[in-house]
């Protein structure tokens, strides 16, 4: 990370609220297993985006302001 770049701190409760806000999209799954797999895949993306501080990408892809 570049020394001139400001580090952003995300509170754990904000991360959980973000996930909570997108949960309705998994209701469309045909089974609980399918919903869980989709959620796991999305959570891997979210974790990567949070680590890389790609907040615009989070909003674009998941439609929630972090």
PyMOL Python script that loads the backbone (N, CA, C, O; Angstrom):
from pymol import cmd

cmd.read_pdbstr("""\
ATOM      1  N   UNK A   1       0.842  -1.188   0.000  1.00  0.00           N
ATOM      2  CA  UNK A   1       0.000   0.000   0.000  1.00  0.00           C
ATOM      3  C   UNK A   1       0.880   1.241   0.000  1.00  0.00           C
ATOM      4  O   UNK A   1       1.879   1.298   0.717  1.00  0.00           O
ATOM      5  N   UNK A   2       0.526   2.193  -0.769  1.00  0.00           N
ATOM      6  CA  UNK A   2       1.222   3.458  -0.913  1.00  0.00           C
ATOM      7  C   UNK A   2       1.157   4.248   0.395  1.00  0.00           C
ATOM      8  O   UNK A   2       0.108   4.296   1.037  1.00  0.00           O
ATOM      9  N   UNK A   3       2.253   4.858   0.788  1.00  0.00           N
ATOM     10  CA  UNK A   3       2.312   5.600   2.038  1.00  0.00           C
ATOM     11  C   UNK A   3       1.433   6.837   2.058  1.00  0.00           C
ATOM     12  O   UNK A   3       1.082   7.316   3.136  1.00  0.00           O
ATOM     13  N   UNK A   4       1.068   7.368   0.900  1.00  0.00           N
ATOM     14  CA  UNK A   4       0.225   8.564   0.816  1.00  0.00           C
ATOM     15  C   UNK A   4      -1.261   8.247   0.912  1.00  0.00           C
ATOM     16  O   UNK A   4      -2.079   9.155   1.059  1.00  0.00           O
ATOM     17  N   UNK A   5      -1.610   6.998   0.832  1.00  0.00           N
ATOM     18  CA  UNK A   5      -3.018   6.608   0.825  1.00  0.00           C
ATOM     19  C   UNK A   5      -3.531   6.474   2.258  1.00  0.00           C
ATOM     20  O   UNK A   5      -2.890   5.846   3.101  1.00  0.00           O
ATOM     21  N   UNK A   6      -4.683   7.066   2.520  1.00  0.00           N
ATOM     22  CA  UNK A   6      -5.284   7.002   3.846  1.00  0.00           C
ATOM     23  C   UNK A   6      -5.964   5.654   4.045  1.00  0.00           C
ATOM     24  O   UNK A   6      -6.712   5.203   3.177  1.00  0.00           O
ATOM     25  N   UNK A   7      -5.716   5.012   5.168  1.00  0.00           N
ATOM     26  CA  UNK A   7      -6.318   3.724   5.503  1.00  0.00           C
ATOM     27  C   UNK A   7      -7.723   3.959   6.045  1.00  0.00           C
ATOM     28  O   UNK A   7      -7.944   4.859   6.855  1.00  0.00           O
ATOM     29  N   UNK A   8      -8.665   3.144   5.594  1.00  0.00           N
ATOM     30  CA  UNK A   8     -10.055   3.250   6.041  1.00  0.00           C
ATOM     31  C   UNK A   8     -10.320   2.155   7.061  1.00  0.00           C
ATOM     32  O   UNK A   8      -9.946   1.001   6.848  1.00  0.00           O
ATOM     33  N   UNK A   9     -10.963   2.510   8.168  1.00  0.00           N
ATOM     34  CA  UNK A   9     -11.315   1.526   9.188  1.00  0.00           C
ATOM     35  C   UNK A   9     -12.804   1.214   9.069  1.00  0.00           C
ATOM     36  O   UNK A   9     -13.642   2.115   9.110  1.00  0.00           O
ATOM     37  N   UNK A  10     -13.121  -0.063   8.922  1.00  0.00           N
ATOM     38  CA  UNK A  10     -14.513  -0.518   8.855  1.00  0.00           C
ATOM     39  C   UNK A  10     -14.830  -1.227  10.170  1.00  0.00           C
ATOM     40  O   UNK A  10     -14.150  -2.181  10.550  1.00  0.00           O
ATOM     41  N   UNK A  11     -15.851  -0.760  10.851  1.00  0.00           N
ATOM     42  CA  UNK A  11     -16.253  -1.411  12.101  1.00  0.00           C
ATOM     43  C   UNK A  11     -16.890  -2.759  11.788  1.00  0.00           C
ATOM     44  O   UNK A  11     -17.593  -2.888  10.785  1.00  0.00           O
ATOM     45  N   UNK A  12     -16.658  -3.765  12.626  1.00  0.00           N
ATOM     46  CA  UNK A  12     -17.245  -5.094  12.378  1.00  0.00           C
ATOM     47  C   UNK A  12     -18.764  -5.051  12.210  1.00  0.00           C
ATOM     48  O   UNK A  12     -19.309  -5.760  11.364  1.00  0.00           O
ATOM     49  N   UNK A  13     -19.443  -4.239  12.994  1.00  0.00           N
ATOM     50  CA  UNK A  13     -20.907  -4.176  12.888  1.00  0.00           C
ATOM     51  C   UNK A  13     -21.337  -3.610  11.532  1.00  0.00           C
ATOM     52  O   UNK A  13     -22.403  -3.965  11.028  1.00  0.00           O
ATOM     53  N   UNK A  14     -20.524  -2.739  10.940  1.00  0.00           N
ATOM     54  CA  UNK A  14     -20.842  -2.217   9.609  1.00  0.00           C
ATOM     55  C   UNK A  14     -20.743  -3.314   8.555  1.00  0.00           C
ATOM     56  O   UNK A  14     -21.562  -3.381   7.637  1.00  0.00           O
ATOM     57  N   UNK A  15     -19.741  -4.168   8.691  1.00  0.00           N
ATOM     58  CA  UNK A  15     -19.587  -5.288   7.758  1.00  0.00           C
ATOM     59  C   UNK A  15     -20.784  -6.225   7.840  1.00  0.00           C
ATOM     60  O   UNK A  15     -21.312  -6.660   6.817  1.00  0.00           O
ATOM     61  N   UNK A  16     -21.208  -6.531   9.056  1.00  0.00           N
ATOM     62  CA  UNK A  16     -22.360  -7.420   9.232  1.00  0.00           C
ATOM     63  C   UNK A  16     -23.643  -6.781   8.717  1.00  0.00           C
ATOM     64  O   UNK A  16     -24.480  -7.461   8.123  1.00  0.00           O
ATOM     65  N   UNK A  17     -23.800  -5.495   8.937  1.00  0.00           N
ATOM     66  CA  UNK A  17     -24.990  -4.801   8.437  1.00  0.00           C
ATOM     67  C   UNK A  17     -25.026  -4.836   6.911  1.00  0.00           C
ATOM     68  O   UNK A  17     -26.093  -4.989   6.317  1.00  0.00           O
ATOM     69  N   UNK A  18     -23.871  -4.695   6.279  1.00  0.00           N
ATOM     70  CA  UNK A  18     -23.778  -4.757   4.826  1.00  0.00           C
ATOM     71  C   UNK A  18     -24.278  -6.109   4.328  1.00  0.00           C
ATOM     72  O   UNK A  18     -25.079  -6.166   3.394  1.00  0.00           O
ATOM     73  N   UNK A  19     -23.814  -7.198   4.943  1.00  0.00           N
ATOM     74  CA  UNK A  19     -24.244  -8.544   4.551  1.00  0.00           C
ATOM     75  C   UNK A  19     -25.747  -8.701   4.798  1.00  0.00           C
ATOM     76  O   UNK A  19     -26.460  -9.246   3.956  1.00  0.00           O
ATOM     77  N   UNK A  20     -26.222  -8.234   5.933  1.00  0.00           N
ATOM     78  CA  UNK A  20     -27.648  -8.329   6.260  1.00  0.00           C
ATOM     79  C   UNK A  20     -28.508  -7.653   5.188  1.00  0.00           C
ATOM     80  O   UNK A  20     -29.564  -8.168   4.822  1.00  0.00           O
ATOM     81  N   UNK A  21     -28.057  -6.508   4.691  1.00  0.00           N
ATOM     82  CA  UNK A  21     -28.820  -5.741   3.706  1.00  0.00           C
ATOM     83  C   UNK A  21     -29.004  -6.479   2.381  1.00  0.00           C
ATOM     84  O   UNK A  21     -29.977  -6.223   1.672  1.00  0.00           O
ATOM     85  N   UNK A  22     -28.097  -7.384   2.033  1.00  0.00           N
ATOM     86  CA  UNK A  22     -28.209  -8.072   0.739  1.00  0.00           C
ATOM     87  C   UNK A  22     -28.822  -9.470   0.846  1.00  0.00           C
ATOM     88  O   UNK A  22     -28.946 -10.157  -0.169  1.00  0.00           O
ATOM     89  N   UNK A  23     -29.200  -9.899   2.024  1.00  0.00           N
ATOM     90  CA  UNK A  23     -29.679 -11.274   2.226  1.00  0.00           C
ATOM     91  C   UNK A  23     -30.907 -11.635   1.383  1.00  0.00           C
ATOM     92  O   UNK A  23     -31.052 -12.795   0.996  1.00  0.00           O
ATOM     93  N   UNK A  24     -31.774 -10.701   1.095  1.00  0.00           N
ATOM     94  CA  UNK A  24     -32.991 -11.011   0.332  1.00  0.00           C
ATOM     95  C   UNK A  24     -32.701 -11.601  -1.041  1.00  0.00           C
ATOM     96  O   UNK A  24     -33.514 -12.356  -1.573  1.00  0.00           O
ATOM     97  N   UNK A  25     -31.567 -11.270  -1.611  1.00  0.00           N
ATOM     98  CA  UNK A  25     -31.270 -11.777  -2.955  1.00  0.00           C
ATOM     99  C   UNK A  25     -31.114 -13.301  -2.972  1.00  0.00           C
ATOM    100  O   UNK A  25     -31.233 -13.912  -4.033  1.00  0.00           O
ATOM    101  N   UNK A  26     -30.854 -13.915  -1.839  1.00  0.00           N
ATOM    102  CA  UNK A  26     -30.662 -15.371  -1.787  1.00  0.00           C
ATOM    103  C   UNK A  26     -31.978 -16.134  -1.658  1.00  0.00           C
ATOM    104  O   UNK A  26     -31.988 -17.363  -1.730  1.00  0.00           O
ATOM    105  N   UNK A  27     -33.082 -15.425  -1.470  1.00  0.00           N
ATOM    106  CA  UNK A  27     -34.399 -16.067  -1.389  1.00  0.00           C
ATOM    107  C   UNK A  27     -34.799 -16.693  -2.717  1.00  0.00           C
ATOM    108  O   UNK A  27     -35.650 -17.582  -2.754  1.00  0.00           O
ATOM    109  N   UNK A  28     -34.192 -16.236  -3.801  1.00  0.00           N
ATOM    110  CA  UNK A  28     -34.524 -16.742  -5.134  1.00  0.00           C
ATOM    111  C   UNK A  28     -33.904 -18.112  -5.420  1.00  0.00           C
ATOM    112  O   UNK A  28     -34.223 -18.728  -6.437  1.00  0.00           O
ATOM    113  N   UNK A  29     -33.038 -18.588  -4.555  1.00  0.00           N
ATOM    114  CA  UNK A  29     -32.376 -19.879  -4.766  1.00  0.00           C
ATOM    115  C   UNK A  29     -33.397 -21.010  -4.697  1.00  0.00           C
ATOM    116  O   UNK A  29     -34.418 -20.904  -4.019  1.00  0.00           O
ATOM    117  N   UNK A  30     -33.100 -22.094  -5.412  1.00  0.00           N
ATOM    118  CA  UNK A  30     -34.014 -23.246  -5.463  1.00  0.00           C
ATOM    119  C   UNK A  30     -33.938 -24.119  -4.216  1.00  0.00           C
ATOM    120  O   UNK A  30     -34.863 -24.878  -3.927  1.00  0.00           O
ATOM    121  N   UNK A  31     -32.828 -24.011  -3.474  1.00  0.00           N
ATOM    122  CA  UNK A  31     -32.671 -24.814  -2.258  1.00  0.00           C
ATOM    123  C   UNK A  31     -31.798 -24.049  -1.268  1.00  0.00           C
ATOM    124  O   UNK A  31     -31.132 -23.077  -1.624  1.00  0.00           O
ATOM    125  N   UNK A  32     -31.816 -24.504  -0.030  1.00  0.00           N
ATOM    126  CA  UNK A  32     -30.971 -23.887   0.994  1.00  0.00           C
ATOM    127  C   UNK A  32     -29.496 -24.051   0.642  1.00  0.00           C
ATOM    128  O   UNK A  32     -28.700 -23.131   0.830  1.00  0.00           O
ATOM    129  N   UNK A  33     -29.136 -25.235   0.127  1.00  0.00           N
ATOM    130  CA  UNK A  33     -27.735 -25.468  -0.251  1.00  0.00           C
ATOM    131  C   UNK A  33     -27.282 -24.485  -1.330  1.00  0.00           C
ATOM    132  O   UNK A  33     -26.176 -23.949  -1.262  1.00  0.00           O
ATOM    133  N   UNK A  34     -28.137 -24.254  -2.318  1.00  0.00           N
ATOM    134  CA  UNK A  34     -27.797 -23.308  -3.386  1.00  0.00           C
ATOM    135  C   UNK A  34     -27.639 -21.897  -2.823  1.00  0.00           C
ATOM    136  O   UNK A  34     -26.709 -21.179  -3.193  1.00  0.00           O
ATOM    137  N   UNK A  35     -28.533 -21.504  -1.939  1.00  0.00           N
ATOM    138  CA  UNK A  35     -28.459 -20.173  -1.328  1.00  0.00           C
ATOM    139  C   UNK A  35     -27.167 -20.017  -0.533  1.00  0.00           C
ATOM    140  O   UNK A  35     -26.509 -18.979  -0.602  1.00  0.00           O
ATOM    141  N   UNK A  36     -26.810 -21.051   0.220  1.00  0.00           N
ATOM    142  CA  UNK A  36     -25.581 -21.005   1.022  1.00  0.00           C
ATOM    143  C   UNK A  36     -24.356 -20.880   0.126  1.00  0.00           C
ATOM    144  O   UNK A  36     -23.455 -20.094   0.416  1.00  0.00           O
ATOM    145  N   UNK A  37     -24.316 -21.645  -0.956  1.00  0.00           N
ATOM    146  CA  UNK A  37     -23.171 -21.581  -1.874  1.00  0.00           C
ATOM    147  C   UNK A  37     -23.057 -20.201  -2.524  1.00  0.00           C
ATOM    148  O   UNK A  37     -21.957 -19.668  -2.666  1.00  0.00           O
ATOM    149  N   UNK A  38     -24.197 -19.627  -2.917  1.00  0.00           N
ATOM    150  CA  UNK A  38     -24.176 -18.277  -3.504  1.00  0.00           C
ATOM    151  C   UNK A  38     -23.697 -17.253  -2.478  1.00  0.00           C
ATOM    152  O   UNK A  38     -22.907 -16.365  -2.798  1.00  0.00           O
ATOM    153  N   UNK A  39     -24.178 -17.383  -1.249  1.00  0.00           N
ATOM    154  CA  UNK A  39     -23.771 -16.468  -0.188  1.00  0.00           C
ATOM    155  C   UNK A  39     -22.274 -16.587   0.085  1.00  0.00           C
ATOM    156  O   UNK A  39     -21.587 -15.577   0.237  1.00  0.00           O
ATOM    157  N   UNK A  40     -21.771 -17.811   0.146  1.00  0.00           N
ATOM    158  CA  UNK A  40     -20.337 -18.014   0.388  1.00  0.00           C
ATOM    159  C   UNK A  40     -19.500 -17.380  -0.717  1.00  0.00           C
ATOM    160  O   UNK A  40     -18.485 -16.740  -0.443  1.00  0.00           O
ATOM    161  N   UNK A  41     -19.923 -17.558  -1.955  1.00  0.00           N
ATOM    162  CA  UNK A  41     -19.200 -16.981  -3.095  1.00  0.00           C
ATOM    163  C   UNK A  41     -19.189 -15.452  -2.996  1.00  0.00           C
ATOM    164  O   UNK A  41     -18.150 -14.817  -3.176  1.00  0.00           O
ATOM    165  N   UNK A  42     -20.356 -14.872  -2.709  1.00  0.00           N
ATOM    166  CA  UNK A  42     -20.438 -13.418  -2.576  1.00  0.00           C
ATOM    167  C   UNK A  42     -19.623 -12.916  -1.385  1.00  0.00           C
ATOM    168  O   UNK A  42     -18.988 -11.865  -1.472  1.00  0.00           O
ATOM    169  N   UNK A  43     -19.635 -13.651  -0.283  1.00  0.00           N
ATOM    170  CA  UNK A  43     -18.875 -13.226   0.895  1.00  0.00           C
ATOM    171  C   UNK A  43     -17.376 -13.242   0.616  1.00  0.00           C
ATOM    172  O   UNK A  43     -16.647 -12.382   1.111  1.00  0.00           O
ATOM    173  N   UNK A  44     -16.904 -14.213  -0.176  1.00  0.00           N
ATOM    174  CA  UNK A  44     -15.482 -14.212  -0.550  1.00  0.00           C
ATOM    175  C   UNK A  44     -15.146 -12.938  -1.324  1.00  0.00           C
ATOM    176  O   UNK A  44     -14.103 -12.325  -1.098  1.00  0.00           O
ATOM    177  N   UNK A  45     -16.039 -12.544  -2.242  1.00  0.00           N
ATOM    178  CA  UNK A  45     -15.831 -11.302  -2.996  1.00  0.00           C
ATOM    179  C   UNK A  45     -15.824 -10.100  -2.054  1.00  0.00           C
ATOM    180  O   UNK A  45     -14.948  -9.239  -2.137  1.00  0.00           O
ATOM    181  N   UNK A  46     -16.820 -10.051  -1.151  1.00  0.00           N
ATOM    182  CA  UNK A  46     -16.923  -8.924  -0.229  1.00  0.00           C
ATOM    183  C   UNK A  46     -15.675  -8.796   0.628  1.00  0.00           C
ATOM    184  O   UNK A  46     -15.163  -7.694   0.820  1.00  0.00           O
ATOM    185  N   UNK A  47     -15.186  -9.909   1.140  1.00  0.00           N
ATOM    186  CA  UNK A  47     -13.977  -9.894   1.966  1.00  0.00           C
ATOM    187  C   UNK A  47     -12.811  -9.318   1.170  1.00  0.00           C
ATOM    188  O   UNK A  47     -12.061  -8.478   1.666  1.00  0.00           O
ATOM    189  N   UNK A  48     -12.668  -9.781  -0.075  1.00  0.00           N
ATOM    190  CA  UNK A  48     -11.581  -9.283  -0.923  1.00  0.00           C
ATOM    191  C   UNK A  48     -11.742  -7.779  -1.162  1.00  0.00           C
ATOM    192  O   UNK A  48     -10.772  -7.029  -1.052  1.00  0.00           O
ATOM    193  N   UNK A  49     -12.956  -7.339  -1.488  1.00  0.00           N
ATOM    194  CA  UNK A  49     -13.181  -5.916  -1.746  1.00  0.00           C
ATOM    195  C   UNK A  49     -12.924  -5.079  -0.494  1.00  0.00           C
ATOM    196  O   UNK A  49     -12.334  -4.002  -0.590  1.00  0.00           O
ATOM    197  N   UNK A  50     -13.353  -5.551   0.676  1.00  0.00           N
ATOM    198  CA  UNK A  50     -13.092  -4.823   1.917  1.00  0.00           C
ATOM    199  C   UNK A  50     -11.588  -4.731   2.167  1.00  0.00           C
ATOM    200  O   UNK A  50     -11.083  -3.661   2.507  1.00  0.00           O
ATOM    201  N   UNK A  51     -10.870  -5.843   2.003  1.00  0.00           N
ATOM    202  CA  UNK A  51      -9.416  -5.836   2.229  1.00  0.00           C
ATOM    203  C   UNK A  51      -8.712  -4.881   1.283  1.00  0.00           C
ATOM    204  O   UNK A  51      -7.769  -4.193   1.673  1.00  0.00           O
ATOM    205  N   UNK A  52      -9.172  -4.840   0.035  1.00  0.00           N
ATOM    206  CA  UNK A  52      -8.547  -3.985  -0.981  1.00  0.00           C
ATOM    207  C   UNK A  52      -9.137  -2.574  -0.991  1.00  0.00           C
ATOM    208  O   UNK A  52      -8.747  -1.738  -1.806  1.00  0.00           O
ATOM    209  N   UNK A  53     -10.084  -2.314  -0.074  1.00  0.00           N
ATOM    210  CA  UNK A  53     -10.753  -1.019   0.054  1.00  0.00           C
ATOM    211  C   UNK A  53     -11.403  -0.576  -1.257  1.00  0.00           C
ATOM    212  O   UNK A  53     -11.309   0.588  -1.647  1.00  0.00           O
ATOM    213  N   UNK A  54     -12.054  -1.509  -1.921  1.00  0.00           N
ATOM    214  CA  UNK A  54     -12.756  -1.217  -3.178  1.00  0.00           C
ATOM    215  C   UNK A  54     -14.245  -1.007  -2.887  1.00  0.00           C
ATOM    216  O   UNK A  54     -15.092  -1.808  -3.282  1.00  0.00           O
ATOM    217  N   UNK A  55     -14.536   0.081  -2.193  1.00  0.00           N
ATOM    218  CA  UNK A  55     -15.888   0.326  -1.724  1.00  0.00           C
ATOM    219  C   UNK A  55     -16.858   0.667  -2.857  1.00  0.00           C
ATOM    220  O   UNK A  55     -18.038   0.323  -2.789  1.00  0.00           O
ATOM    221  N   UNK A  56     -16.361   1.341  -3.897  1.00  0.00           N
ATOM    222  CA  UNK A  56     -17.228   1.646  -5.040  1.00  0.00           C
ATOM    223  C   UNK A  56     -17.661   0.353  -5.726  1.00  0.00           C
ATOM    224  O   UNK A  56     -18.802   0.223  -6.168  1.00  0.00           O
ATOM    225  N   UNK A  57     -16.740  -0.592  -5.806  1.00  0.00           N
ATOM    226  CA  UNK A  57     -17.042  -1.884  -6.425  1.00  0.00           C
ATOM    227  C   UNK A  57     -18.082  -2.641  -5.586  1.00  0.00           C
ATOM    228  O   UNK A  57     -18.974  -3.285  -6.138  1.00  0.00           O
ATOM    229  N   UNK A  58     -17.968  -2.564  -4.267  1.00  0.00           N
ATOM    230  CA  UNK A  58     -18.958  -3.180  -3.374  1.00  0.00           C
ATOM    231  C   UNK A  58     -20.345  -2.615  -3.653  1.00  0.00           C
ATOM    232  O   UNK A  58     -21.318  -3.356  -3.792  1.00  0.00           O
ATOM    233  N   UNK A  59     -20.414  -1.295  -3.733  1.00  0.00           N
ATOM    234  CA  UNK A  59     -21.724  -0.685  -3.950  1.00  0.00           C
ATOM    235  C   UNK A  59     -22.280  -1.050  -5.318  1.00  0.00           C
ATOM    236  O   UNK A  59     -23.463  -1.367  -5.442  1.00  0.00           O
ATOM    237  N   UNK A  60     -21.441  -1.008  -6.341  1.00  0.00           N
ATOM    238  CA  UNK A  60     -21.897  -1.321  -7.698  1.00  0.00           C
ATOM    239  C   UNK A  60     -22.411  -2.750  -7.793  1.00  0.00           C
ATOM    240  O   UNK A  60     -23.472  -2.999  -8.366  1.00  0.00           O
ATOM    241  N   UNK A  61     -21.661  -3.680  -7.234  1.00  0.00           N
ATOM    242  CA  UNK A  61     -22.011  -5.093  -7.376  1.00  0.00           C
ATOM    243  C   UNK A  61     -23.149  -5.521  -6.455  1.00  0.00           C
ATOM    244  O   UNK A  61     -23.994  -6.324  -6.847  1.00  0.00           O
ATOM    245  N   UNK A  62     -23.176  -4.991  -5.236  1.00  0.00           N
ATOM    246  CA  UNK A  62     -24.158  -5.454  -4.259  1.00  0.00           C
ATOM    247  C   UNK A  62     -25.230  -4.416  -3.935  1.00  0.00           C
ATOM    248  O   UNK A  62     -26.209  -4.736  -3.262  1.00  0.00           O
ATOM    249  N   UNK A  63     -25.063  -3.183  -4.400  1.00  0.00           N
ATOM    250  CA  UNK A  63     -26.102  -2.171  -4.284  1.00  0.00           C
ATOM    251  C   UNK A  63     -26.353  -1.625  -2.901  1.00  0.00           C
ATOM    252  O   UNK A  63     -27.445  -1.131  -2.621  1.00  0.00           O
ATOM    253  N   UNK A  64     -25.366  -1.702  -2.029  1.00  0.00           N
ATOM    254  CA  UNK A  64     -25.518  -1.195  -0.666  1.00  0.00           C
ATOM    255  C   UNK A  64     -24.332  -0.293  -0.368  1.00  0.00           C
ATOM    256  O   UNK A  64     -23.198  -0.621  -0.718  1.00  0.00           O
ATOM    257  N   UNK A  65     -24.584   0.841   0.275  1.00  0.00           N
ATOM    258  CA  UNK A  65     -23.478   1.717   0.664  1.00  0.00           C
ATOM    259  C   UNK A  65     -22.767   1.133   1.870  1.00  0.00           C
ATOM    260  O   UNK A  65     -23.392   0.891   2.902  1.00  0.00           O
ATOM    261  N   UNK A  66     -21.449   0.900   1.749  1.00  0.00           N
ATOM    262  CA  UNK A  66     -20.702   0.392   2.912  1.00  0.00           C
ATOM    263  C   UNK A  66     -20.493   1.483   3.933  1.00  0.00           C
ATOM    264  O   UNK A  66     -19.886   1.244   4.977  1.00  0.00           O
TER     265      UNK A  66
END
""", "prot")
cmd.dss("prot")
cmd.show_as("cartoon", "prot")
cmd.util.cbc("prot")
cmd.orient("prot")
